[in-house]
Amino acid sequence: MTVPGVGWSWLLDDVSRVILSWDEEPAQAARRLDDVLRRVTPHELIRLESGYRSRRYGLGALGLGALAGDQAPDDATAERHGTAVAALMSFDRSGYLREAGVARLTGTEDPFAIPFLLLRLNDPVEEVRVLAQGAVAARLGPEHVELLVRLLPLIDGLRGRRRAGRVLAAVEDLLHRAGTDALWQGARSNDPLVRGSCLRWLARTDPVAAVGTAFTARDPALWQWAARTATSSRLTPAEQDALLPFLEGSSSPRIRLRALRARARGPHGEAHVRRAVLDPDARIRYHARATLYARGHTDLAPQVYRDALAPASVPDATAIGALGGLSDLGGACDVPRILDFTAHPRARVRAEAWRALSILDPREVSRRADRLAADPSNKVRRHLPGPRAE
């Protein structure tokens, strides 16, 4: 959901304006409160609870009559708005107001009440806590599974809180028994928090599918979680073997390095370690070489880099890795082949070639400074000797 304002502060500001306008127009204020609270995501709701309770003002000064509003009790609109007021009361500093708000929420069938009831599962006041636990337990049916999946970021946020464990265990049991389809639907959500929570739950029973799905999302934070899961000691070797290719194909060097370390720990990963010697990232190349040296393979480099650059046509990623490797371990004999790549069509390959040349033979760079200065890419021109080009 796209929300206005910067961060989440718009939400607390909106609620504050509603409270301050209550004396003048309570019915309209209740309608505005209902509109604001029904737009809130689970993550924002947790932040709102904390922010609202830190304020000096609340509904306490309005009296408990505000809960019912000025409308007739059979007015469906007033009932809806009254539920929103009760939801906000459940956040109040006053335990009496929280209890009154939760009591009102327990009597409504509106699914809107469920996240507010979940937040009261660990309330410090026993009466409030018991009311909320009973209300949530009564709603743990298959008809509420899809809603609970959408609320997973909130449920996950409650996991570390005290006093909420028994009912949360029942929620988890329901999701495991009847929530698989809803969890997979949530894993395709546009909300990154819902998507991440669903995949974390699915990883408990189907880590290969969950981690593979995580890598199809454009979410670097989710990739980091998937990488940690894929290399966890809790997975079987077969599961790791199925998942490590996702990590090795990642655009993130940190994730590829994690995959390399997992391969190095395994008994059958040497072929993957040898391939990593040509990785475009220097840290990965170093770790791969160190692993092979420790296993007694001291004759591989720098020949492996020379062999990789020997063909007339070399893949870009291989060229970058091999040129980088020669900049670490090569010598003067490698300069002629490196010079070939200073005219490569890809700027990143040219930049790596000029960098390697500046390390192995700076005089060659000085002799070709005019050509280097004329390169259209800033990434390449930064290897000019002396002051960097503008």
SEKESE-117513 format. One record per residue: x, y, z of N, C-alpha, C in turn; residue in three letters. Coordinates in steps of 0.02 Angstrom, whole numbers, padded with zeros to 5 digits, always signed. Example, Ala and Ser with C-alpha at 12.3 -4.5 7.8 and 13.67 -1.06 7.14 Angstrom:
REM SEKESE-117513
+00660-00284+00390+00615-00225+00390+00660-00165+00390ALA+00642-00112+00354+00684-00053+00357+00645+00002+00394SER
REM end
This chain:
REM SEKESE-117513
+00042-00060+00000+00000+00000+00000+00043+00062+00000MET+00026+00110-00042+00062+00173-00044+00029+00221+00005THR+00068+00251+00048+00041+00295+00099+00069+00364+00088VAL+00030+00416+00105+00054+00484+00098+00104+00501+00152PRO+00140+00555+00140+00185+00580+00191+00251+00545+00191GLY+00292+00563+00237+00359+00534+00243+00358+00483+00299VAL+00384+00423+00285+00385+00371+00336+00314+00353+00357GLY+00305+00344+00422+00238+00326+00447+00209+00382+00490TRP+00245+00438+00498+00223+00491+00544+00156+00522+00523SER+00140+00517+00458+00075+00544+00436+00018+00512+00475TRP+00026+00448+00493-00028+00411+00525-00042+00438+00595LEU+00009+00446+00634+00000+00473+00701-00025+00545+00698LEU-00002+00584+00649-00026+00652+00642-00101+00654+00625ASP-00122+00608+00581-00193+00606+00563-00236+00587+00623ASP-00214+00538+00661-00252+00518+00721-00253+00575+00772VAL-00197+00609+00779-00194+00665+00827-00243+00720+00808SER-00247+00736+00743-00295+00787+00721-00366+00767+00734ARG-00380+00703+00726-00448+00678+00740-00465+00688+00814VAL-00419+00670+00858-00432+00676+00930-00443+00749+00949ILE-00402+00794+00922-00407+00864+00941-00470+00897+00915LEU-00502+00868+00864-00563+00897+00836-00626+00864+00865SER-00618+00819+00914-00675+00778+00935-00729+00820+00970TRP-00710+00867+01011-00760+00906+01048-00805+00945+01001ASP-00779+00969+00945-00817+01012+00900-00865+00972+00857GLU-00844+00915+00832-00884+00876+00785-00870+00801+00795GLU-00897+00771+00848-00880+00701+00863-00900+00652+00809PRO-00958+00661+00777-00979+00613+00726-00932+00614+00666ALA-00914+00674+00645-00869+00679+00588-00799+00654+00607GLN-00777+00668+00668-00712+00644+00691-00711+00568+00691ALA-00765+00536+00713-00768+00463+00713-00764+00435+00642ALA-00797+00470+00595-00793+00447+00525-00722+00452+00498ARG-00689+00508+00515-00620+00516+00491-00574+00464+00523ARG-00585+00450+00587-00544+00399+00621-00553+00331+00588LEU-00615+00314+00571-00628+00251+00538-00590+00248+00471ASP-00592+00302+00434-00558+00304+00369-00483+00295+00377ASP-00454+00328+00427-00381+00324+00438-00361+00253+00458VAL-00396+00224+00507-00374+00160+00534-00384+00103+00485LEU-00431+00109+00439-00441+00055+00391-00390+00057+00334ARG-00349+00108+00332-00296+00111+00281-00229+00086+00308ARG-00227+00067+00370-00164+00053+00403-00140-00018+00387VAL-00076-00025+00373-00046-00092+00364-00028-00120+00433THR-00019-00187+00437-00001-00216+00502+00061-00186+00533PRO+00113-00173+00493+00175-00144+00520+00161-00074+00547HIS+00122-00034+00511+00106+00033+00533+00065+00032+00597GLU+00023-00019+00604-00019-00024+00664+00024-00033+00727LEU+00076-00073+00722+00121-00081+00779+00154-00015+00797ILE+00175+00021+00746+00207+00086+00759+00157+00136+00788ARG+00095+00134+00763+00044+00179+00787+00028+00166+00861LEU+00024+00103+00880+00011+00086+00950+00064+00117+00995GLU+00127+00109+00977+00181+00135+01018+00179+00212+01018SER+00171+00242+00960+00171+00315+00956+00112+00347+00992GLY+00054+00316+00985-00007+00345+01015-00003+00343+01091TYR+00022+00289+01118+00025+00284+01191+00078+00329+01222ARG+00125+00354+01181+00175+00400+01207+00150+00472+01209SER+00091+00485+01179+00063+00553+01179+00029+00568+01245ARG+00022+00633+01260-00008+00653+01324-00083+00655+01321ARG-00111+00654+01262-00183+00659+01257-00210+00596+01224TYR-00275+00583+01235-00307+00525+01207-00382+00531+01214GLY-00415+00475+01212-00488+00475+01217-00513+00479+01288LEU-00467+00474+01336-00488+00473+01406-00529+00534+01425GLY-00512+00592+01399-00548+00653+01417-00617+00657+01386ALA-00632+00613+01338-00696+00617+01303-00751+00578+01339LEU-00732+00533+01382-00781+00493+01418-00800+00431+01378GLY-00825+00382+01413-00842+00319+01381-00901+00326+01334LEU-00940+00379+01338-00995+00389+01292-00973+00396+01220GLY-00910+00416+01210-00885+00424+01142-00885+00357+01106ALA-00883+00303+01143-00881+00238+01111-00943+00225+01070LEU-01000+00245+01095-01063+00234+01059-01077+00288+01008ALA-01050+00348+01019-01063+00402+00972-01132+00432+00983GLY-01149+00479+00941-01214+00513+00948-01267+00483+00902ASP-01250+00430+00865-01297+00402+00818-01342+00350+00853GLN-01396+00333+00818-01441+00281+00844-01407+00214+00841ALA-01421+00169+00890-01385+00106+00893-01398+00060+00833PRO-01453+00070+00796-01467+00027+00739-01438+00055+00674ASP-01400+00109+00679-01369+00139+00620-01306+00101+00604ASP-01303+00068+00545-01245+00028+00528-01182+00070+00521ALA-01190+00131+00496-01132+00175+00489-01104+00193+00557THR-01148+00209+00605-01125+00224+00672-01091+00164+00704ALA-01116+00105+00691-01086+00044+00718-01014+00037+00692GLU-01005+00050+00627-00939+00045+00597-00892+00096+00628ARG-00916+00158+00636-00873+00210+00664-00859+00196+00738HIS-00908+00169+00773-00898+00152+00843-00845+00099+00852GLY-00840+00053+00804-00788+00002+00806-00719+00034+00799THR-00714+00085+00757-00650+00119+00749-00630+00155+00813ALA-00680+00186+00847-00665+00219+00910-00643+00167+00962VAL-00677+00110+00964-00657+00058+01010-00586+00033+00996ALA-00568+00029+00932-00501+00007+00913-00449+00056+00941ALA-00462+00121+00935-00415+00169+00962-00413+00168+01038LEU-00470+00156+01069-00472+00150+01142-00428+00092+01166MET-00423+00040+01125-00382-00018+01145-00308-00001+01148SER-00289+00058+01122-00219+00081+01125-00206+00127+01184PHE-00257+00147+01220-00250+00202+01268-00205+00182+01327ASP-00176+00234+01359-00136+00222+01419-00178+00192+01475ARG-00240+00212+01479-00284+00190+01533-00306+00118+01523SER-00294+00076+01572-00316+00007+01568-00392+00002+01565GLY-00428+00048+01598-00501+00047+01595-00525+00059+01524TYR-00495+00108+01491-00515+00122+01422-00496+00065+01375LEU-00438+00036+01385-00419-00021+01343-00468-00078+01353ARG-00488-00091+01415-00536-00145+01428-00603-00130+01395GLU-00626-00068+01399-00690-00050+01367-00685-00057+01292ALA-00628-00035+01263-00620-00041+01191-00619-00114+01169GLY-00581-00156+01205-00577-00226+01186-00645-00260+01195VAL-00681-00242+01248-00748-00272+01258-00793-00257+01199ALA-00789-00196+01173-00829-00177+01115-00806-00215+01053ARG-00741-00223+01045-00715-00259+00987-00733-00332+00988LEU-00738-00362+01047-00756-00433+01051-00827-00446+01027THR-00870-00394+01028-00939-00403+01009-00954-00391+00936GLY-00902-00372+00896-00915-00358+00826-00889-00416+00782THR-00923-00427+00727-00901-00477+00679-00856-00448+00626GLU-00844-00383+00630-00803-00349+00580-00731-00374+00584ASP-00703-00402+00530-00633-00424+00532-00584-00369+00548PRO-00605-00306+00540-00563-00249+00556-00538-00252+00628PHE-00577-00284+00673-00559-00285+00744-00501-00332+00759ALA-00488-00381+00716-00441-00435+00733-00370-00409+00746ILE-00341-00367+00704-00272-00345+00720-00267-00308+00787PRO-00319-00270+00806-00318-00234+00869-00324-00283+00928PHE-00363-00336+00918-00367-00388+00970-00301-00426+00976LEU-00268-00439+00920-00203-00473+00923-00153-00433+00963LEU-00154-00367+00955-00105-00325+00991-00117-00325+01066LEU-00176-00345+01088-00191-00346+01160-00180-00414+01192ARG-00152-00461+01153-00141-00528+01181-00090-00527+01237LEU-00046-00478+01238+00004-00476+01291-00006-00414+01334ASN-00067-00389+01338-00080-00329+01378-00060-00341+01451ASP-00030-00290+01484-00009-00300+01554-00067-00307+01602PRO-00127-00285+01582-00186-00291+01625-00220-00358+01610VAL-00227-00400+01661-00252-00467+01649-00321-00468+01619GLU-00366-00423+01643-00435-00422+01618-00436-00408+01543GLU-00393-00361+01521-00390-00344+01450-00362-00403+01411VAL-00310-00432+01438-00277-00488+01404-00324-00548+01396ARG-00362-00564+01448-00408-00621+01445-00463-00609+01394VAL-00490-00547+01393-00541-00530+01343-00514-00539+01273LEU-00454-00513+01260-00425-00517+01193-00410-00589+01174ALA-00383-00629+01221-00367-00698+01205-00430-00738+01188GLN-00483-00726+01225-00545-00761+01209-00573-00741+01142GLY-00569-00676+01126-00596-00652+01063-00556-00679+01004ALA-00490-00680+01010-00449-00707+00955-00461-00781+00947VAL-00463-00818+01003-00474-00890+00999-00540-00906+00965ALA-00591-00865+00977-00656-00877+00946-00655-00865+00871ALA-00605-00830+00847-00601-00814+00775-00550-00858+00738ARG-00526-00909+00770-00476-00952+00738-00510-01007+00697LEU-00544-00985+00645-00577-01032+00600-00550-01025+00529GLY-00563-01073+00486-00537-01070+00417-00558-01007+00380PRO-00616-00978+00399-00639-00918+00364-00595-00857+00376GLU-00553-00860+00428-00509-00804+00444-00437-00814+00422HIS-00423-00870+00388-00354-00886+00370-00323-00832+00325VAL-00360-00810+00274-00333-00761+00227-00317-00695+00263GLU-00360-00675+00310-00347-00615+00348-00285-00623+00392LEU-00279-00680+00425-00221-00692+00467-00156-00691+00427LEU-00158-00715+00365-00099-00713+00323-00080-00640+00308VAL-00130-00599+00294-00115-00528+00282-00088-00494+00344ARG-00103-00522+00403-00080-00493+00466-00016-00525+00491LEU+00016-00566+00451+00076-00601+00474+00131-00554+00498LEU+00143-00496+00465+00195-00452+00493+00180-00431+00565PRO+00116-00420+00580+00097-00403+00649+00106-00463+00695LEU+00084-00522+00672+00090-00583+00713+00164-00598+00727ILE+00205-00590+00676+00277-00601+00686+00306-00551+00736ASP+00280-00489+00734+00303-00439+00782+00284-00454+00853GLY+00230-00492+00862+00208-00512+00930+00247-00571+00957LEU+00283-00605+00913+00314-00668+00933+00362-00660+00992ARG+00397-00603+00995+00444-00593+01049+00415-00562+01111GLY+00349-00549+01111+00318-00518+01170+00296-00572+01220ARG+00295-00552+01283+00273-00599+01334+00197-00606+01335ARG+00173-00658+01365+00102-00670+01381+00059-00689+01321ARG+00084-00683+01260+00042-00696+01202+00052-00766+01173ALA+00095-00806+01204+00117-00868+01174+00063-00919+01160GLY+00016-00929+01207-00034-00983+01198-00078-00971+01138ARG-00105-00912+01132-00150-00897+01076-00111-00894+01010VAL-00050-00866+01012-00010-00864+00952+00006-00935+00927LEU+00016-00981+00974+00028-01050+00954-00033-01079+00918ALA-00092-01059+00940-00154-01082+00906-00160-01050+00837ALA-00139-00987+00830-00139-00955+00765-00092-00991+00718VAL-00032-01007+00742+00017-01042+00701-00009-01111+00680GLU-00041-01145+00726-00068-01211+00711-00121-01207+00656ASP-00164-01156+00659-00215-01147+00607-00182-01134+00539LEU-00131-01092+00538-00098-01077+00474-00063-01138+00446LEU-00034-01179+00489-00001-01239+00465-00051-01290+00439HIS-00110-01294+00472-00160-01343+00452-00198-01322+00390ARG-00217-01258+00386-00264-01237+00334-00241-01177+00294ALA-00178-01156+00304-00158-01093+00273-00108-01097+00217GLY-00091-01157+00192-00038-01163+00142-00055-01123+00079THR-00116-01132+00053-00134-01097-00008-00134-01021+00002ASP-00160-00999+00060-00161-00927+00074-00091-00900+00083ALA-00046-00940+00113+00023-00918+00122+00058-00910+00054LEU+00046-00956+00008+00076-00949-00059+00047-00889-00096TRP-00016-00876-00085-00045-00816-00115-00012-00753-00085GLN-00002-00754-00019+00031-00698+00014+00104-00690-00008GLY+00136-00746-00026+00205-00743-00050+00212-00706-00116ALA+00155-00696-00150+00155-00657-00213+00126-00588-00203ARG+00119-00567-00140+00090-00502-00125+00135-00445-00148SER+00105-00388-00162+00144-00328-00177+00173-00295-00115ASN+00148-00315-00056+00173-00288+00007+00235-00328+00026ASP+00294-00296+00027+00355-00335+00042+00356-00366+00111PRO+00323-00334+00160+00322-00363+00227+00280-00426+00230LEU+00222-00424+00197+00179-00484+00194+00214-00539+00155VAL+00244-00520+00099+00279-00570+00058+00335-00603+00098ARG+00374-00563+00133+00429-00592+00172+00405-00636+00228GLY+00353-00615+00263+00327-00656+00318+00300-00722+00293SER+00264-00721+00237+00236-00783+00210+00291-00831+00189CYS+00342-00806+00157+00397-00850+00135+00434-00879+00195LEU+00441-00840+00248+00475-00866+00308+00434-00923+00339ARG+00368-00916+00338+00326-00969+00364+00330-01031+00319TRP+00327-01020+00253+00329-01076+00206+00395-01113+00208LEU+00449-01076+00225+00515-01107+00228+00520-01160+00283ALA+00475-01158+00331+00477-01209+00384+00460-01278+00358ARG+00416-01280+00306+00394-01344+00279+00419-01358+00209THR+00435-01306+00171+00458-01315+00102+00512-01264+00087ASP+00572-01273+00117+00624-01222+00110+00647-01212+00038PRO+00649-01265-00002+00673-01258-00070+00628-01213-00111VAL+00563-01225-00108+00515-01184-00146+00513-01113-00119ALA+00516-01105-00053+00511-01038-00023+00572-00996-00041ALA+00632-01024-00035+00693-00987-00050+00697-00972-00125VAL+00678-01021-00166+00679-01009-00238+00632-00953-00258GLY+00573-00950-00226+00526-00896-00240+00554-00829-00217THR+00589-00828-00160+00618-00766-00135+00666-00735-00184ALA+00704-00777-00219+00753-00750-00266+00722-00725-00331PHE+00657-00739-00342+00624-00711-00400+00596-00641-00386THR+00596-00621-00323+00571-00554-00305+00627-00503-00311ALA+00608-00441-00324+00657-00387-00329+00663-00354-00260ARG+00689-00392-00212+00691-00370-00143+00757-00393-00111ASP+00808-00349-00110+00873-00370-00083+00870-00394-00011PRO+00826-00365+00030+00821-00388+00099+00796-00461+00102ALA+00750-00477+00057+00724-00545+00054+00778-00592+00028LEU+00820-00569-00018+00875-00612-00042+00922-00629+00015TRP+00937-00581+00058+00982-00594+00114+00953-00647+00160GLN+00888-00642+00174+00856-00694+00215+00860-00761+00180TRP+00846-00762+00115+00847-00825+00077+00917-00855+00077ALA+00968-00813+00072+01036-00839+00073+01053-00870+00140ALA+01032-00837+00195+01045-00866+00261+01008-00932+00269ARG+00947-00935+00244+00908-00997+00250+00939-01053+00209THR+00961-01037+00149+00989-01087+00104+01054-01117+00131ALA+01090-01080+00172+01154-01106+00199+01148-01126+00272THR+01087-01131+00296+01077-01150+00366+01095-01224+00377SER+01121-01239+00436+01137-01308+00453+01075-01351+00462SER+01017-01319+00467+00955-01357+00475+00933-01391+00410ARG+00959-01368+00354+00940-01398+00290+00981-01461+00277LEU+00952-01507+00241+00988-01567+00221+01037-01550+00164THR+01088-01591+00154+01134-01578+00097+01098-01575+00030PRO+01047-01615+00021+01009-01614-00042+00973-01548-00051ALA+00944-01522+00003+00910-01457-00001+00959-01401-00016GLU+01017-01403+00017+01067-01352+00003+01090-01355-00069GLN+01101-01415-00095+01124-01422-00165+01072-01393-00213ASP+01008-01400-00195+00956-01373-00238+00952-01297-00235ALA+00974-01268-00179+00966-01195-00169+01029-01155-00186LEU+01087-01184-00178+01149-01145-00188+01155-01115-00258LEU+01130-01146-00311+01133-01113-00377+01097-01045-00378PRO+01044-01038-00338+01011-00972-00334+01060-00920-00306PHE+01098-00939-00256+01145-00893-00225+01203-00878-00273LEU+01226-00930-00307+01283-00921-00352+01266-00877-00412GLU+01202-00875-00430+01180-00832-00485+01158-00763-00464GLY+01166-00747-00400+01143-00682-00375+01189-00626-00399SER+01160-00566-00406+01200-00507-00423+01237-00479-00362SER+01222-00504-00302+01253-00480-00241+01317-00519-00226SER+01375-00486-00225+01437-00522-00206+01433-00553-00137PRO+01399-00520-00090+01394-00547-00023+01358-00615-00023ARG+01306-00621-00064+01269-00683-00068+01310-00736-00104ILE+01345-00717-00157+01387-00766-00191+01443-00790-00145ARG+01470-00747-00104+01522-00767-00057+01495-00816-00006LEU+01434-00805+00017+01403-00852+00064+01395-00921+00031ARG+01376-00921-00033+01370-00985-00068+01438-01020-00074ALA+01489-00981-00089+01556-01010-00095+01579-01042-00030LEU+01567-01008+00026+01586-01036+00090+01549-01100+00105ARG+01485-01102+00085+01447-01164+00095+01475-01220+00051ALA+01493-01204-00011+01524-01255-00055+01590-01279-00026ARG+01629-01233+00002+01695-01251+00029+01688-01298+00088ALA+01633-01293+00125+01623-01337+00182+01601-01407+00161ARG+01571-01412+00102+01545-01476+00080+01598-01521+00050GLY+01585-01585+00048+01636-01632+00022+01640-01634-00054PRO+01590-01607-00089+01588-01613-00162+01585-01545-00196HIS+01612-01494-00164+01604-01427-00191+01664-01399-00228GLY+01715-01440-00240+01777-01413-00268+01767-01383-00338GLU+01724-01414-00378+01713-01387-00446+01683-01317-00442ALA+01639-01306-00394+01609-01239-00386+01661-01189-00361HIS+01705-01212-00316+01758-01168-00291+01805-01148-00348VAL+01821-01194-00392+01864-01178-00449+01832-01126-00495ARG+01766-01131-00505+01732-01081-00546+01734-01013-00512ARG+01729-01012-00446+01728-00949-00409+01795-00912-00414ALA+01849-00946-00433+01913-00912-00442+01907-00858-00495VAL+01859-00864-00540+01849-00816-00594+01791-00768-00580LEU+01768-00765-00519+01713-00719-00503+01734-00646-00513ASP+01689-00604-00536+01708-00533-00544+01726-00497-00479PRO+01706-00524-00422+01719-00491-00358+01785-00516-00328ASP+01827-00468-00308+01894-00486-00283+01892-00527-00219ALA+01844-00513-00175+01840-00551-00113+01824-00624-00126ARG+01781-00637-00174+01762-00706-00189+01821-00742-00221ILE+01855-00708-00267+01914-00739-00298+01966-00757-00245ARG+01977-00711-00199+02028-00724-00147+02007-00784-00104TYR+01943-00786-00084+01921-00841-00041+01925-00908-00079HIS+01908-00907-00143+01913-00969-00182+01985-00992-00188ALA+02031-00946-00202+02102-00966-00207+02128-00992-00141ARG+02110-00958-00086+02133-00980-00021+02108-01050-00004ALA+02046-01064-00024+02017-01130-00012+02055-01183-00051THR+02070-01168-00114+02106-01216-00156+02178-01225-00132LEU+02210-01170-00112+02279-01175-00085+02280-01221-00024TYR+02229-01212+00020+02227-01253+00081+02219-01327+00065ALA+02191-01342+00006+02182-01411-00014+02241-01437-00055ARG+02293-01396-00061+02353-01418-00096+02357-01399-00169GLY+02308-01362-00195+02309-01343-00266+02345-01276-00273HIS+02411-01278-00272+02450-01216-00274+02473-01197-00344THR+02456-01238-00394+02480-01227-00463+02426-01199-00509ASP+02370-01178-00481+02314-01158-00523+02319-01086-00547LEU+02338-01041-00503+02341-00970-00520+02414-00949-00525ALA+02432-00904-00571+02386-00865-00614+02368-00899-00680PRO+02390-00962-00690+02378-00994-00754+02303-00998-00770GLN+02262-01008-00718+02190-01013-00730+02163-00948-00762VAL+02193-00892-00744+02170-00828-00773+02195-00821-00845TYR+02256-00842-00857+02282-00839-00926+02242-00884-00972ARG+02226-00944-00947+02187-00990-00988+02117-00962-01003ASP+02088-00928-00953+02020-00901-00963+02020-00846-01015ALA+02075-00808-01022+02079-00753-01070+02106-00775-01138LEU+02127-00838-01144+02159-00860-01206+02112-00862-01266ALA+02048-00882-01260+02005-00884-01319+01995-00815-01350PRO+01976-00815-01413+01964-00751-01447+01903-00716-01418ALA+01854-00755-01399+01793-00727-01370+01785-00751-01298SER+01780-00704-01252+01776-00721-01181+01713-00688-01152VAL+01671-00725-01115+01612-00694-01083+01633-00635-01039PRO+01591-00585-01035+01608-00524-00998+01626-00539-00925ASP+01584-00578-00890+01597-00591-00819+01663-00628-00810ALA+01678-00675-00856+01741-00712-00852+01800-00665-00864THR+01792-00620-00912+01846-00573-00927+01861-00528-00867ALA+01809-00504-00835+01818-00461-00776+01854-00499-00721ILE+01832-00560-00707+01863-00600-00655+01936-00617-00671GLY+01949-00635-00734+02017-00654-00752+02064-00594-00752ALA+02040-00537-00777+02081-00476-00776+02096-00455-00704LEU+02045-00461-00662+02055-00445-00591+02104-00492-00559GLY+02101-00557-00577+02147-00605-00549+02219-00592-00572GLY+02227-00572-00636+02294-00556-00659+02322-00493-00626LEU+02279-00447-00609+02304-00387-00574+02332-00406-00506SER+02308-00462-00478+02334-00486-00413+02397-00528-00422ASP+02397-00572-00474+02447-00625-00477+02486-00626-00542LEU+02468-00583-00590+02501-00586-00656+02569-00553-00656GLY+02597-00549-00718+02663-00519-00726+02667-00483-00793GLY+02727-00462-00810+02737-00424-00872+02717-00463-00934ALA+02723-00530-00931+02705-00571-00989+02631-00567-01006CYS+02590-00544-00958+02518-00541-00969+02495-00474-01000ASP+02540-00427-01005+02521-00360-01028+02492-00361-01099VAL+02522-00397-01148+02494-00396-01216+02421-00418-01219PRO+02404-00471-01182+02333-00495-01183+02288-00445-01147ARG+02312-00416-01094+02271-00367-01058+02257-00307-01103ILE+02307-00286-01143+02296-00229-01188+02239-00242-01237LEU+02230-00304-01257+02174-00320-01303+02107-00299-01273ASP+02101-00305-01208+02036-00292-01176+02025-00218-01161PHE+02077-00176-01170+02066-00104-01161+02023-00075-01217THR+02010-00113-01270+01966-00091-01324+01900-00129-01323ALA+01885-00163-01269+01824-00203-01265+01762-00158-01268HIS+01706-00181-01298+01646-00139-01303+01612-00125-01236PRO+01623-00167-01186+01591-00156-01121+01637-00114-01077ARG+01608-00059-01048+01648-00013-01008+01677-00047-00946ALA+01640-00092-00915+01665-00123-00854+01726-00167-00869ARG+01725-00201-00927+01782-00243-00946+01842-00198-00961VAL+01831-00143-00998+01886-00098-01013+01916-00070-00948ARG+01872-00051-00901+01896-00023-00838+01939-00073-00801ALA+01919-00136-00801+01958-00187-00765+02025-00198-00801GLU+02024-00194-00867+02087-00203-00904+02135-00146-00889ALA+02111-00084-00890+02155-00028-00875+02180-00030-00802TRP+02137-00053-00758+02159-00059-00687+02215-00111-00682ARG+02207-00168-00714+02259-00220-00712+02324-00194-00743ALA+02316-00156-00798+02374-00129-00831+02411-00079-00787LEU+02372-00038-00752+02404+00012-00708+02442-00019-00650SER+02423-00081-00632+02459-00116-00578+02520-00153-00604ILE+02511-00187-00662+02565-00228-00688+02617-00188-00727LEU+02596-00136-00761+02643-00097-00801+02618-00025-00808ASP+02627+00017-00758+02602+00086-00761+02629+00125-00820PRO+02688+00107-00846+02716+00145-00902+02673+00136-00965ARG+02643+00077-00973+02599+00066-01030+02538+00111-01026GLU+02513+00123-00967+02455+00168-00959+02476+00239-00976VAL+02535+00260-00954+02558+00328-00969+02567+00338-01043SER+02592+00286-01078+02602+00293-01150+02536+00298-01187ARG+02483+00271-01158+02418+00271-01191+02369+00318-01156ARG+02396+00367-01121+02353+00412-01082+02303+00449-01125ALA+02323+00469-01186+02275+00506-01229+02216+00462-01248ASP+02230+00400-01263+02176+00353-01280+02131+00341-01219ARG+02160+00333-01162+02121+00323-01101+02079+00384-01085LEU+02107+00444-01094+02069+00505-01080+02011+00515-01127ALA+02014+00485-01186+01960+00493-01235+01905+00441-01226ALA+01912+00396-01178+01860+00345-01168+01795+00378-01146ASP+01738+00357-01172+01674+00389-01154+01649+00375-01083PRO+01680+00327-01049+01654+00307-00983+01697+00336-00926SER+01664+00366-00878+01699+00390-00818+01732+00333-00780ASN+01700+00275-00781+01728+00217-00745+01796+00197-00774LYS+01805+00209-00838+01869+00192-00869+01918+00249-00859VAL+01897+00310-00870+01942+00367-00866+01972+00378-00797ARG+01940+00352-00746+01966+00362-00678+02034+00328-00667ARG+02054+00285-00714+02118+00251-00709+02175+00290-00742HIS+02159+00352-00763+02213+00395-00790+02265+00406-00736LEU+02328+00407-00754+02379+00422-00704+02376+00494-00682PRO+02395+00508-00621+02394+00577-00595+02323+00595-00574GLY+02305+00661-00576+02238+00682-00556+02185+00650-00599PRO+02129+00632-00569+02075+00600-00605+02042+00648-00653ARG+02016+00621-00708+01981+00662-00757+01917+00688-00728ALA+01896+00747-00751+01833+00776-00728+01775+00737-00759GLU
REM end
